């Protein structure tokens, strides 16, 4: 799996959770596809023409509030990407 583009769109704090929104262009076995997690493709259009897959946002619990916002954002996007791709079966446990 190759991630050609990764766009970190938003971290939304709702009650006791953080919702991570992002989209990325992934290539698996020579096939490229866009994967949108909570982000609307109409609002953030793909930069290249490939099939688009849409999923719900990725959500994490309140305990992550213990991290400073700027300290946590990169970490949350990385975790959101990993969790979202695994949730949708896009990566194997060995990736």
N, C-alpha and C positions, 0 to 999 in steps of 0.2 A: 504494500500500500504506500502510495506517495501522496502527500498533501501539497498540492501546487499553490493554493491560495487559502488563507485563513483570515476571516474577518470577525473581529470581536465587536459585536453590535451593542450590547447593553447588559448591565447587571442591575436588576430591579430588586429592591428590598420590599417585601410584602409581608407584613406581620412578623413572624419569627423565621422567615426563610429568605434565601437569596435565589433569584431566578436568573439563569445565565442564558443569553441569547447570542447566537453566532451562526455563521454560515461558512462553508468551505468547499473547495473544489478538490475532489479526491480521485485518484487513478488506482484502479485495482485490475490487475491482469490486462493492462493496456486499455481499459475502458474508463473514461473520465465522466464523472457525474457531480452535480452540485448537491449538497446536503444542507438544508436550512433547519435550524433548531430554534423554533419559536419566532424566528424573524420572517416577515412577509416578503417573498421575492418581488412583489410589486413595489414595495418601499425601498428595497435594496436589490436592484436587478443584478443578475449575473454579469460578470465582465466578459465572458465568453459563452458561446452557444453550445451547451451540453444539457442533457436531461436534468430536471430539477426534482429532488425528493424533499418533502416537507415532513417535519416531526415536531413534537412539542418541545418546549424549553426544557432545560436541565435545572433541577432544583436541589439546593443544599440547606441543611438545618442551621438554626440560629447560632450554634456554637462557633461558627466562622466569624461572628461579629466581634470576637475577641481580637481578631487581627485588624490592624489599622487599614483603612479603606485603600490607600495607595499601595500598601504592602500586599494586600490580599488580591487586588484585581487580576494581576498576571497569573497568580496561583489559581484563582477561581476559574479563569478562562481555560487554563491547562486541564484542570480537573473536569470542567464542564465538557470539553472536547473529548477527553478519554471516556467519561461516563456516557455521554450521548452516543458516541460511535459504538461502544460495547452494547448499550441498551438496544440499539437498532440492529445488532448483529453484523456491523460493517467490518469489524476487525476480529481476528482470532485471538485467543489468550496469549499466543506467542508473539503478536505484533507489538 
